[in-house]
Amino acid sequence: MARSPALPEKTGRIRIGIGGWIYPQWRGTFYPEGLAQRLELDYASRHLSSLEINSTYYGSQRPESFMRWHDETPDDFVFSLKGPRFAMNRRVLAEAGASIERFLTSGVLNLRNKLGPINWQLMPGKQFDPEDYGRFLELLPAEVDGQPLRHALEVRHESFRTPEFVALARRHGAAIVVSGDSDYPQIADASAPFVYARIMGTTAGEPLGYSPADLDGWAARALAWARGESPGDLATFAKPLAAKAGRDVYLYVISGFKERNPVAAMALIERLRERGA
């Protein structure tokens, strides 16, 4: 898609999606009536530009599944993955090395060019321990078998809202997940060459999940991130990180009133298309 004259060539790529693609309530609302379940990924990947795979959090997937997901989606489609709970739900994060290695060698690389960021999500009660968390980040490789990896850090405790955590994430080139419209702490500091946002405010009362004004707001934030800028209306805790170019953006409509999430994501895609993004 051609960029509008208002967007520089170095603007990052914006991808919008939802969490997963198998959800009974989407049949007849997002998915056409009668669409075979085996065709739902094909359909979703042609109406959205990314999907976050949540099942990898709960257990290993077969290598053949990653290969099939790669083959069933368009060439420019991207999946993000949840890191396994066996790595994240532990008292000492620095001891997660074996779980991380098992996950990264479980077949996820079969997604090849369609492997996007890996979201390492902590439990809400896990507090910031700079030494332990720093050692955990050292376990996240920049590449495996020649394939570059992108890591996103989803933290859910107020103790992470500090310049020290932002500096730690920047030192390792990992993105801090922006939690939007939720009860989780929001940390919108840029810390990587990409931005990872999860917005959770869809409601049953809005036909598009969000109000038009709220959709416009998230579209504007995505564009600002893609230009390498920082939106002025989100909480940050450190000095801005200068960007020589734009940042890729991965934005997922998650939780909230889940039945509305696909239509909200598609409404964001349409708004961004109108702006040439």
Backbone bond lengths (Angstrom), bond angles and torsions (degrees), N, CA, C in turn:
res aa  C-N    CA-C-N  psi(-1)  N-CA   C-N-CA  omega(-1)  CA-C   N-CA-C  phi
1 M - - - 1.475 - - 1.525 109.78 -
2 A 1.338 117.32 132.30 1.454 121.65 -179.43 1.527 110.93 -67.88
3 R 1.321 115.50 144.59 1.462 120.08 176.81 1.520 110.13 -83.42
4 S 1.324 115.39 149.68 1.452 118.19 175.19 1.518 108.44 -74.79
5 P 1.332 118.75 157.54 1.463 121.10 179.15 1.519 112.69 -58.41
6 A 1.340 116.88 -22.38 1.464 119.54 -178.12 1.521 112.24 -76.80
7 L 1.351 117.90 -14.98 1.445 121.08 -177.02 1.531 109.92 -105.68
8 P 1.327 118.10 124.59 1.459 120.39 -179.42 1.522 111.47 -68.91
9 E 1.327 116.03 158.91 1.464 120.82 -179.30 1.521 111.98 -62.32
10 K 1.339 117.27 -27.14 1.457 120.18 -177.38 1.519 112.66 -87.02
11 T 1.304 117.93 10.39 1.452 121.04 174.43 1.523 109.23 -63.73
12 G 1.328 116.48 136.62 1.450 120.33 -179.56 1.520 112.20 -71.40
13 R 1.301 115.42 167.09 1.459 122.48 179.23 1.530 109.22 -82.51
14 I 1.318 117.45 133.59 1.463 122.24 178.18 1.523 108.75 -104.86
15 R 1.325 116.02 126.15 1.459 121.71 176.68 1.530 109.05 -120.73
16 I 1.312 115.40 133.28 1.461 122.03 -176.85 1.523 108.69 -121.31
17 G 1.324 116.75 135.63 1.453 118.71 179.72 1.516 113.19 -158.67
18 I 1.318 114.89 -164.48 1.460 123.43 -178.68 1.527 107.87 -134.00
19 G 1.327 116.44 178.08 1.448 121.42 178.14 1.521 110.72 -93.23
20 G 1.329 116.85 112.15 1.453 121.41 179.01 1.517 112.93 74.09
21 W 1.325 115.21 -178.25 1.466 119.55 177.86 1.518 112.28 -141.49
22 I 1.337 117.51 -3.95 1.463 120.47 178.65 1.525 108.54 -106.06
23 Y 1.325 116.11 108.96 1.467 121.97 -179.06 1.520 106.77 -156.72
24 P 1.343 118.37 114.30 1.472 120.86 -173.25 1.521 114.18 -53.31
25 Q 1.336 117.64 -36.04 1.463 120.33 -176.99 1.522 113.09 -69.53
26 W 1.322 117.88 -11.50 1.467 119.81 176.45 1.529 112.01 -84.96
27 R 1.327 116.65 -10.04 1.469 120.12 -179.60 1.526 109.24 -79.76
28 G 1.320 114.41 118.46 1.459 119.64 -175.66 1.514 112.84 92.86
29 T 1.343 117.22 -9.29 1.474 120.73 175.72 1.530 108.53 -113.53
30 F 1.334 116.68 -63.42 1.457 121.09 173.66 1.530 109.87 -85.14
31 Y 1.311 115.93 -52.11 1.462 120.22 178.94 1.531 110.40 -84.02
32 P 1.317 117.78 140.95 1.467 120.03 177.61 1.532 111.42 -61.81
33 E 1.308 115.85 147.87 1.466 120.69 175.93 1.524 109.40 -54.46
34 G 1.325 115.24 133.79 1.453 120.02 174.98 1.517 115.34 85.11
35 L 1.343 118.17 -2.83 1.458 119.73 178.92 1.528 109.32 -66.00
36 A 1.314 117.67 128.18 1.460 121.46 178.97 1.525 110.07 -62.76
37 Q 1.336 116.69 140.86 1.456 120.26 -178.12 1.518 111.83 -58.21
38 R 1.332 118.06 -33.78 1.456 120.90 -178.74 1.530 112.10 -66.13
39 L 1.359 116.96 -14.14 1.460 121.09 -179.70 1.527 112.55 -100.79
40 E 1.325 117.81 2.04 1.464 120.25 -174.99 1.525 112.06 -68.17
41 L 1.326 117.84 -39.16 1.469 118.79 177.39 1.517 110.42 -63.62
42 D 1.308 117.19 -43.47 1.463 120.91 177.86 1.525 110.31 -57.05
43 Y 1.316 116.62 -44.55 1.474 121.00 -178.77 1.529 110.43 -66.81
44 A 1.344 116.58 -48.77 1.469 119.93 -177.08 1.520 111.43 -61.52
45 S 1.335 116.88 -39.40 1.462 120.21 -175.68 1.519 112.75 -72.92
46 R 1.322 117.56 -10.35 1.464 120.72 177.15 1.524 112.35 -103.58
47 H 1.329 116.60 0.57 1.466 121.30 174.87 1.526 111.87 -117.54
48 L 1.332 116.44 -13.67 1.457 122.96 178.20 1.528 107.21 -127.52
49 S 1.328 116.68 169.99 1.468 118.53 -179.09 1.515 113.33 -112.44
50 S 1.332 117.52 -1.00 1.455 121.16 176.90 1.524 108.75 -163.85
51 L 1.317 115.80 159.57 1.459 122.77 172.91 1.519 108.34 -137.92
52 E 1.331 115.38 142.50 1.457 120.59 173.62 1.523 107.39 -97.86
53 I 1.337 116.51 122.01 1.461 121.51 179.67 1.518 108.88 -88.30
54 N 1.325 115.96 115.45 1.457 121.77 -177.05 1.525 111.95 -90.86
55 S 1.331 117.20 -23.94 1.464 120.70 -174.14 1.521 112.33 -64.38
56 T 1.327 118.10 -23.79 1.459 120.52 178.91 1.530 111.79 -68.38
57 Y 1.321 116.74 -16.97 1.463 120.72 176.37 1.526 110.23 -70.74
58 Y 1.325 116.17 -36.39 1.458 120.89 -172.25 1.519 113.68 -89.98
59 G 1.305 118.31 -23.09 1.459 119.50 -179.67 1.516 111.25 -179.32
60 S 1.322 114.98 168.40 1.456 121.03 -178.60 1.521 110.73 -69.54
61 Q 1.321 114.95 143.01 1.461 121.59 173.16 1.528 108.39 -104.30
62 R 1.300 116.57 155.72 1.458 119.78 -179.09 1.531 110.75 -70.92
63 P 1.314 117.31 142.08 1.468 119.46 176.81 1.523 112.25 -53.74
64 E 1.347 116.39 -34.59 1.464 120.48 179.92 1.522 111.60 -64.61
65 S 1.333 116.52 -29.96 1.472 119.66 179.65 1.521 110.62 -66.93
66 F 1.333 116.90 -45.06 1.463 119.63 178.11 1.529 110.83 -61.09
67 M 1.309 115.78 -38.96 1.456 119.78 179.31 1.528 110.74 -65.23
68 R 1.334 116.24 -41.69 1.465 119.92 179.53 1.522 111.07 -66.80
69 W 1.332 116.97 -41.32 1.462 119.68 178.54 1.523 110.42 -61.80
70 H 1.321 116.63 -38.43 1.462 119.63 175.96 1.519 110.80 -60.58
71 D 1.304 116.68 -46.10 1.461 121.10 -172.43 1.525 112.91 -74.59
72 E 1.338 117.84 -23.37 1.463 121.08 -174.88 1.521 113.53 -90.47
73 T 1.312 117.87 -0.76 1.462 120.73 -174.12 1.526 110.82 -119.18
74 P 1.343 117.59 159.35 1.469 121.16 -178.17 1.527 112.65 -61.13
75 D 1.308 115.78 160.93 1.467 121.51 -174.53 1.526 112.73 -59.75
76 D 1.335 117.57 -34.43 1.459 119.95 -175.43 1.525 112.89 -98.85
77 F 1.333 117.05 14.08 1.461 121.41 -179.93 1.526 109.84 -81.97
78 V 1.351 116.05 151.81 1.461 121.00 -178.27 1.525 109.76 -137.57
79 F 1.328 115.52 139.56 1.465 122.39 172.26 1.525 109.32 -105.71
80 S 1.312 116.77 140.10 1.455 119.89 162.78 1.526 107.01 -103.71
81 L 1.317 116.42 157.19 1.460 121.49 -176.46 1.515 110.39 -125.95
82 K 1.315 116.42 146.14 1.459 120.63 169.23 1.526 108.55 -85.00
83 G 1.330 115.91 130.97 1.454 119.75 172.92 1.520 110.03 -65.50
84 P 1.337 118.45 155.37 1.464 121.66 -173.08 1.527 113.06 -70.45
85 R 1.314 114.87 143.55 1.469 120.27 178.52 1.524 111.63 -63.16
86 F 1.341 117.15 -25.09 1.459 120.27 179.74 1.526 111.23 -65.08
87 A 1.324 116.20 -22.98 1.464 120.06 175.90 1.517 111.20 -87.21
88 M 1.334 117.29 -31.88 1.459 121.01 -168.88 1.522 114.34 -95.91
89 N 1.323 117.89 -32.14 1.467 120.93 -174.24 1.528 110.21 -93.21
90 R 1.308 115.04 68.70 1.464 120.54 -178.38 1.521 109.32 -145.02
91 R 1.329 115.12 155.13 1.466 119.71 -177.65 1.513 111.01 -68.82
92 V 1.331 117.00 -41.60 1.462 121.62 -179.13 1.523 108.27 -111.69
93 L 1.313 117.36 105.27 1.458 121.67 -177.72 1.521 111.51 -66.69
94 A 1.307 117.28 -29.59 1.460 120.56 -178.39 1.524 112.55 -65.22
95 E 1.334 117.46 -11.12 1.461 121.38 179.04 1.526 112.18 -94.83
96 A 1.337 117.30 12.85 1.459 121.58 -174.68 1.524 113.52 -88.07
97 G 1.326 118.24 4.76 1.458 120.94 -172.58 1.512 114.39 -54.86
98 A 1.342 117.69 -45.03 1.465 120.33 -177.96 1.523 111.23 -65.18
99 S 1.337 116.84 -39.49 1.469 120.37 179.26 1.525 111.21 -66.74
100 I 1.315 116.77 -39.57 1.468 120.76 178.32 1.524 110.09 -64.17
101 E 1.326 116.62 -44.39 1.462 119.98 -179.47 1.525 111.20 -63.84
102 R 1.333 117.69 -42.68 1.466 120.37 178.68 1.519 110.81 -60.09
103 F 1.330 115.88 -41.75 1.460 120.23 -179.63 1.524 111.31 -64.03
104 L 1.312 117.11 -46.31 1.458 120.81 -175.31 1.525 112.65 -72.88
105 T 1.321 117.25 -15.55 1.469 120.45 177.17 1.526 111.70 -109.63
106 S 1.334 117.03 15.31 1.467 121.54 -175.97 1.522 113.45 -88.00
107 G 1.316 117.25 -1.66 1.457 120.41 -178.12 1.508 113.67 119.97
108 V 1.345 118.14 -3.31 1.464 120.32 -177.75 1.530 111.46 -60.93
109 L 1.344 117.08 -27.60 1.462 119.47 -179.74 1.523 112.04 -70.19
110 N 1.342 116.99 -10.54 1.463 119.69 175.62 1.531 112.00 -67.40
111 L 1.327 116.81 -13.22 1.469 119.56 172.97 1.526 111.21 -72.20
112 R 1.329 116.68 -18.40 1.463 123.68 176.92 1.540 111.11 50.56
113 N 1.327 117.34 -123.03 1.462 120.99 -175.70 1.524 113.17 -67.97
114 K 1.326 117.33 -8.97 1.464 120.81 -179.46 1.530 112.43 -98.10
115 L 1.321 116.62 8.75 1.461 120.65 175.65 1.523 109.08 -85.06
116 G 1.326 115.75 112.39 1.456 121.78 176.76 1.517 110.82 -94.11
117 P 1.317 117.91 -153.07 1.463 120.45 -176.98 1.527 112.83 -66.23
118 I 1.315 114.64 154.48 1.462 122.18 171.40 1.515 107.53 -104.12
119 N 1.315 116.06 125.31 1.463 122.19 -177.70 1.525 108.96 -95.74
120 W 1.330 115.67 112.74 1.468 121.79 178.17 1.527 107.50 -97.37
121 Q 1.328 115.80 101.33 1.470 122.42 -170.59 1.526 110.65 -101.91
122 L 1.324 115.75 124.95 1.455 121.61 176.89 1.521 111.18 -88.19
123 M 1.321 116.45 156.33 1.456 121.62 173.55 1.530 109.38 -67.66
124 P 1.355 118.31 151.31 1.469 120.38 -177.64 1.524 114.39 -57.34
125 G 1.321 118.00 -30.40 1.459 119.47 -176.37 1.514 114.95 -85.66
126 K 1.334 117.53 -4.04 1.458 120.87 -176.69 1.522 110.11 -77.39
127 Q 1.332 116.78 117.69 1.463 121.87 -176.97 1.529 110.84 -91.33
128 F 1.314 114.00 163.21 1.462 121.57 -177.37 1.519 110.53 -75.01
129 D 1.317 115.66 116.12 1.459 123.55 172.12 1.528 105.40 -117.06
130 P 1.325 118.84 100.48 1.473 121.00 -172.58 1.517 113.90 -53.95
131 E 1.326 117.86 -42.42 1.462 119.98 -177.54 1.528 110.94 -68.04
132 D 1.332 117.34 -48.64 1.461 120.71 -177.79 1.524 111.04 -66.83
133 Y 1.331 116.36 -42.78 1.466 118.74 -178.47 1.524 110.70 -68.48
134 G 1.312 116.97 -36.37 1.455 120.12 176.46 1.519 111.67 -62.28
135 R 1.324 117.06 -41.03 1.465 120.41 178.11 1.530 110.37 -67.61
136 F 1.330 117.38 -34.51 1.466 120.41 176.16 1.530 110.17 -63.03
137 L 1.319 117.23 -45.42 1.461 119.98 -178.66 1.524 111.57 -63.07
138 E 1.325 117.16 -29.51 1.458 120.06 176.91 1.525 111.83 -66.44
139 L 1.330 117.16 -18.08 1.466 121.54 -179.95 1.524 112.34 -83.48
140 L 1.333 117.65 -10.98 1.464 120.98 -176.44 1.530 108.75 -90.84
141 P 1.314 118.17 110.11 1.470 120.19 -174.59 1.520 112.51 -75.66
142 A 1.311 115.21 149.99 1.467 120.78 176.78 1.520 111.62 -75.80
143 E 1.318 116.59 -21.37 1.461 120.67 177.85 1.517 109.45 -158.75
144 V 1.320 115.77 155.85 1.463 122.76 174.62 1.522 107.40 -135.04
145 D 1.312 116.51 125.38 1.471 122.30 -179.90 1.525 111.83 52.46
146 G 1.328 115.37 38.66 1.451 120.40 177.71 1.506 115.38 82.52
147 Q 1.332 117.68 -2.58 1.467 120.87 179.54 1.522 109.95 -96.37
148 P 1.331 118.55 118.48 1.472 120.39 179.35 1.532 111.03 -63.94
149 L 1.331 115.27 145.73 1.459 121.29 178.43 1.523 109.72 -120.93
150 R 1.317 114.68 146.43 1.463 121.59 173.26 1.531 108.07 -116.86
151 H 1.328 115.21 134.19 1.457 119.83 -177.09 1.533 110.15 -118.27
152 A 1.338 115.40 136.05 1.465 122.37 176.60 1.523 108.20 -120.20
153 L 1.310 116.70 141.21 1.460 122.78 -175.12 1.525 109.45 -113.59
154 E 1.326 115.55 112.52 1.466 119.09 178.45 1.519 108.51 -104.70
155 V 1.327 115.58 107.52 1.465 122.10 -179.10 1.521 108.44 -109.94
156 R 1.324 116.19 147.47 1.459 119.60 -170.09 1.524 112.73 -132.96
157 H 1.326 116.24 29.12 1.465 120.01 178.10 1.519 109.00 -131.85
158 E 1.319 115.82 142.28 1.466 121.73 -176.18 1.520 113.31 -58.08
159 S 1.329 117.42 -24.93 1.460 120.16 -176.24 1.525 112.58 -65.75
160 F 1.339 117.83 -14.55 1.461 120.85 178.72 1.530 112.70 -83.13
161 R 1.313 117.34 -6.93 1.471 119.97 -177.69 1.531 109.81 -82.04
162 T 1.321 115.35 66.72 1.468 121.39 -176.88 1.522 109.91 -140.45
163 P 1.340 117.46 153.35 1.472 120.28 174.02 1.512 112.34 -59.49
164 E 1.328 118.05 -30.76 1.459 121.23 -177.70 1.529 110.77 -64.11
165 F 1.325 117.73 -41.84 1.462 120.22 178.00 1.522 110.57 -66.82
166 V 1.320 117.46 -42.69 1.465 120.63 178.98 1.526 110.13 -59.61
167 A 1.333 116.72 -44.08 1.470 120.79 179.45 1.522 110.69 -62.27
168 L 1.324 117.21 -38.90 1.464 121.61 179.86 1.532 110.45 -64.74
169 A 1.331 116.63 -45.22 1.466 120.27 178.20 1.526 110.95 -61.81
170 R 1.333 116.71 -41.93 1.469 120.24 179.52 1.519 111.33 -64.89
171 R 1.305 117.03 -37.43 1.463 120.05 -179.24 1.529 111.23 -61.89
172 H 1.323 116.26 -30.08 1.462 120.85 -178.71 1.528 112.33 -101.95
173 G 1.333 117.58 3.42 1.457 120.73 177.84 1.507 114.03 64.33
174 A 1.325 117.35 28.91 1.467 122.21 -179.33 1.523 109.50 -102.67
175 A 1.320 116.25 142.20 1.462 120.82 178.69 1.519 110.40 -82.23
176 I 1.309 116.36 141.05 1.464 121.73 171.76 1.517 107.73 -89.27
177 V 1.321 117.31 122.21 1.457 120.96 -178.16 1.526 109.77 -64.83
178 V 1.324 115.54 128.52 1.466 121.39 176.41 1.525 107.65 -86.27
179 S 1.323 116.65 115.03 1.462 121.45 177.32 1.525 108.20 -91.99
180 G 1.332 116.13 113.76 1.457 119.98 -176.34 1.510 112.98 -106.85
181 D 1.332 116.27 140.06 1.465 122.62 172.54 1.527 111.66 56.43
182 S 1.318 116.03 46.15 1.463 119.95 -179.14 1.519 108.98 -143.87
183 D 1.342 115.40 178.31 1.455 120.92 177.17 1.522 112.29 -85.94
184 Y 1.336 116.81 -4.70 1.455 119.57 179.49 1.525 110.25 -77.94
185 P 1.335 117.53 151.02 1.467 119.62 -179.35 1.525 111.15 -63.04
186 Q 1.315 115.37 137.74 1.458 121.09 -179.50 1.529 109.25 -99.29
187 I 1.328 115.04 127.69 1.461 122.10 176.38 1.516 105.45 -132.20
188 A 1.312 117.30 105.92 1.467 121.19 -172.32 1.522 112.74 -105.20
189 D 1.330 117.80 16.30 1.464 119.93 177.49 1.522 110.36 -67.26
190 A 1.330 116.44 132.29 1.465 120.60 172.80 1.520 108.86 -71.96
191 S 1.338 116.25 134.09 1.465 119.36 -178.15 1.519 112.53 -139.05
192 A 1.342 117.48 6.90 1.461 121.57 -175.20 1.522 109.08 -153.56
193 P 1.332 118.05 173.35 1.470 120.30 176.56 1.524 113.04 -73.45
194 F 1.324 117.64 6.63 1.458 121.34 178.08 1.519 109.15 -145.19
195 V 1.323 115.46 164.23 1.462 122.66 178.11 1.523 108.12 -120.96
196 Y 1.327 115.64 139.98 1.459 121.62 179.82 1.527 107.10 -126.38
197 A 1.324 117.26 115.35 1.463 121.61 -177.53 1.521 109.66 -122.79
198 R 1.325 115.35 141.71 1.469 122.19 175.27 1.525 106.36 -127.44
199 I 1.332 117.09 113.01 1.459 120.68 -177.65 1.522 108.66 -106.51
200 M 1.341 116.13 137.94 1.466 121.00 -164.29 1.527 112.87 -131.40
201 G 1.328 116.58 30.18 1.453 118.86 -171.71 1.509 116.90 -110.00
202 T 1.331 119.30 17.31 1.466 119.31 179.40 1.530 110.43 -67.10
203 T 1.318 115.16 146.70 1.460 120.95 -178.84 1.527 110.27 -132.12
204 A 1.322 115.28 159.11 1.467 120.73 179.79 1.519 111.41 -68.55
205 G 1.343 117.46 -27.93 1.453 120.85 -174.55 1.513 115.43 -76.95
206 E 1.345 117.35 -11.39 1.453 120.80 179.78 1.529 109.44 -105.55
207 P 1.332 118.49 121.76 1.476 120.33 -179.00 1.523 113.38 -55.47
208 L 1.350 116.94 -32.28 1.458 120.86 178.42 1.526 112.10 -101.28
209 G 1.321 116.06 16.52 1.454 120.07 179.65 1.512 113.28 83.48
210 Y 1.308 116.44 -46.89 1.455 124.32 175.12 1.527 109.09 -117.66
211 S 1.302 116.68 158.24 1.462 120.20 172.79 1.521 109.28 -68.46
212 P 1.334 118.38 156.88 1.468 119.81 176.75 1.530 112.88 -54.50
213 A 1.329 117.31 -39.20 1.465 120.09 -179.74 1.519 111.20 -65.28
214 D 1.334 117.38 -40.52 1.461 120.18 179.61 1.533 111.15 -68.65
215 L 1.317 116.73 -37.63 1.459 119.53 175.76 1.528 110.74 -63.60
216 D 1.318 116.55 -42.10 1.465 120.23 176.59 1.526 110.30 -59.95
217 G 1.343 116.31 -39.31 1.452 120.28 -179.24 1.512 112.75 -64.12
218 W 1.324 117.16 -44.15 1.461 119.62 179.94 1.517 111.36 -71.22
219 A 1.323 117.61 -33.97 1.465 119.87 175.29 1.532 110.37 -63.30
220 A 1.330 116.95 -41.46 1.466 120.90 179.27 1.525 110.81 -65.10
221 R 1.332 117.60 -40.04 1.471 120.15 178.41 1.530 110.85 -65.08
222 A 1.327 116.36 -41.81 1.465 119.54 178.66 1.528 110.92 -60.99
223 L 1.316 116.71 -41.03 1.465 120.49 178.50 1.524 111.23 -65.54
224 A 1.331 116.81 -40.54 1.463 119.78 178.17 1.526 110.57 -62.26
225 W 1.313 117.24 -45.83 1.466 120.32 178.32 1.527 110.69 -59.84
226 A 1.341 115.72 -43.48 1.467 119.83 -177.75 1.526 111.80 -62.91
227 R 1.335 117.19 -28.34 1.464 121.39 176.96 1.526 112.18 -81.18
228 G 1.326 117.27 -6.02 1.458 120.24 -176.16 1.507 113.02 90.59
229 E 1.334 116.94 8.49 1.464 121.78 -179.54 1.529 110.37 -94.72
230 S 1.327 115.77 173.35 1.463 121.92 175.31 1.520 108.79 -117.88
231 P 1.329 118.66 125.01 1.467 119.80 176.11 1.528 110.31 -57.54
232 G 1.304 116.33 140.71 1.456 119.59 -175.93 1.510 114.92 -83.02
233 D 1.328 117.96 -2.13 1.466 119.66 -173.57 1.527 113.03 -112.89
234 L 1.344 117.47 16.56 1.455 121.06 177.73 1.529 109.47 -120.28
235 A 1.327 115.98 147.95 1.462 121.04 -173.98 1.518 112.13 -71.69
236 T 1.345 115.75 128.64 1.459 122.14 174.57 1.524 108.86 -128.29
237 F 1.359 116.01 162.45 1.460 119.70 -172.05 1.524 113.90 -133.34
238 A 1.316 116.61 5.22 1.460 120.32 178.54 1.518 108.99 -142.49
239 K 1.319 115.93 172.17 1.462 119.71 177.69 1.526 109.10 -63.24
240 P 1.336 117.59 146.56 1.468 119.70 179.62 1.515 111.58 -58.00
241 L 1.322 115.11 145.29 1.457 121.47 177.36 1.515 108.54 -93.41
242 A 1.323 116.51 118.62 1.453 120.33 -178.17 1.525 110.15 -64.45
243 A 1.321 116.31 140.71 1.459 121.66 178.97 1.520 108.94 -120.30
244 K 1.339 115.72 123.25 1.458 119.80 177.90 1.527 110.87 -73.88
245 A 1.329 115.41 -22.06 1.463 120.92 178.63 1.522 107.61 -145.42
246 G 1.316 115.54 -178.11 1.447 118.62 178.75 1.515 111.83 -70.94
247 R 1.311 115.65 172.28 1.452 122.01 178.06 1.530 109.63 -116.56
248 D 1.313 116.90 140.58 1.453 119.72 170.13 1.525 108.83 -66.28
249 V 1.318 115.85 147.44 1.462 121.19 -177.14 1.525 108.91 -126.28
250 Y 1.322 115.05 131.42 1.461 122.26 173.43 1.530 106.40 -120.35
251 L 1.320 116.14 112.85 1.464 120.55 -177.29 1.521 108.72 -123.32
252 Y 1.336 115.14 124.60 1.461 120.93 -177.75 1.520 110.38 -119.94
253 V 1.331 115.21 134.48 1.461 121.36 174.87 1.528 106.20 -90.72
254 I 1.322 115.82 112.11 1.462 122.78 -168.53 1.536 109.31 -126.39
255 S 1.312 116.55 150.85 1.468 121.80 172.30 1.521 110.64 56.06
256 G 1.345 117.24 -138.31 1.455 119.21 -174.68 1.519 110.10 58.04
257 F 1.331 116.64 -140.80 1.464 121.71 173.35 1.521 106.35 -91.19
258 K 1.313 115.55 93.76 1.463 122.11 -166.34 1.521 113.47 -56.96
259 E 1.327 117.49 -31.58 1.463 120.29 -179.41 1.518 112.19 -59.39
260 R 1.328 117.18 -26.14 1.462 121.26 -177.50 1.535 113.08 -92.90
261 N 1.308 117.71 -6.98 1.472 118.94 -172.61 1.525 114.24 -61.06
262 P 1.340 119.70 -43.23 1.475 117.37 179.04 1.524 113.31 -61.47
263 V 1.329 117.47 -42.47 1.463 119.42 -178.19 1.523 110.78 -68.68
264 A 1.341 117.29 -33.03 1.466 120.06 176.19 1.524 110.51 -66.06
265 A 1.328 116.15 -43.18 1.467 119.85 178.55 1.526 110.94 -62.50
266 M 1.334 116.97 -42.53 1.463 119.81 179.81 1.527 111.15 -67.30
267 A 1.330 117.14 -33.43 1.462 119.76 176.58 1.522 111.17 -66.22
268 L 1.324 117.34 -36.82 1.465 120.53 175.84 1.527 110.87 -66.39
269 I 1.327 116.47 -42.30 1.466 120.05 178.12 1.519 110.46 -59.45
270 E 1.323 117.11 -42.05 1.468 121.02 -179.73 1.522 111.10 -64.72
271 R 1.336 116.81 -41.94 1.464 119.75 178.61 1.527 111.16 -62.99
272 L 1.310 116.43 -40.95 1.464 120.18 179.60 1.523 110.68 -69.27
273 R 1.326 117.20 -36.25 1.460 120.17 176.63 1.521 110.82 -62.59
274 E 1.315 116.04 -39.74 1.476 119.82 178.76 1.512 112.06 -64.06
275 R 1.341 116.09 -24.90 1.471 120.61 179.77 1.520 111.74 -95.05
276 G 1.335 116.18 6.74 1.459 119.95 177.00 1.491 115.29 81.78
277 A 1.351 118.17 11.76 1.459 121.13 -178.65 1.514 111.66 -91.18
